[in-house]
């Protein structure tokens, strides 16, 4: 009887294994951290059921694990128009993929799309802020960091975010002080040059007037071209 139960259990397991759908099998392989084995199975699952958005997400993740970011991006782009409730997540993952490639402009674009699809999607604000910092748009980054903290007041990253915001704010203040000081120096230098020009101009004017006075005096001297005759 025990042997019969064992045989039936094995048969049931085999039947279950053989009856697994490509999606289920691919998901299981991916969860077991076997992306190389999961890839062809998930590709087959996508062909079998192209409406299953989760297949796209798993397949894109598999590509990323296999260091094929371009294929992951292409998969996310295929999924995005049909994303439905998963649109914020797909756009967010697209932003992450572009950020990892160093394309901050495209990363910001898709983080923004995730936020448009779900204005309360807090990870998109945080990652968009990081992308904005990398792209040099610090003022916009501060706004995103602050809104992230509003959405996630108890975030484990709160201290780091607050430190970063404080640092960026201080950098702005320092830059503003430098700008004001530079403007003051430039103004002082311009005034110094103007005074110098005025002094030189006044000096040249005085010299011109002095020369004109000497010329006028010489013009009043009478010339006599005749000959003197002595009387005897």
HELIX and SHEET records of a PDB file:
HELIX    1   1 UNK A    2  UNK A   18  1                                  17    
HELIX    2   2 UNK A   22  UNK A   31  1                                  10    
HELIX    3   3 UNK A   35  UNK A   48  1                                  14    
HELIX    4   4 UNK A   53  UNK A   65  1                                  13    
HELIX    5   5 UNK A   69  UNK A   80  1                                  12    
HELIX    6   6 UNK A   84  UNK A   86  5                                   3    
HELIX    7   7 UNK A   87  UNK A  100  1                                  14    
HELIX    8   8 UNK A  104  UNK A  117  1                                  14    
HELIX    9   9 UNK A  122  UNK A  135  1                                  14    
HELIX   10  10 UNK A  138  UNK A  151  1                                  14    
HELIX   11  11 UNK A  158  UNK A  219  1                                  62    
END                                                                             
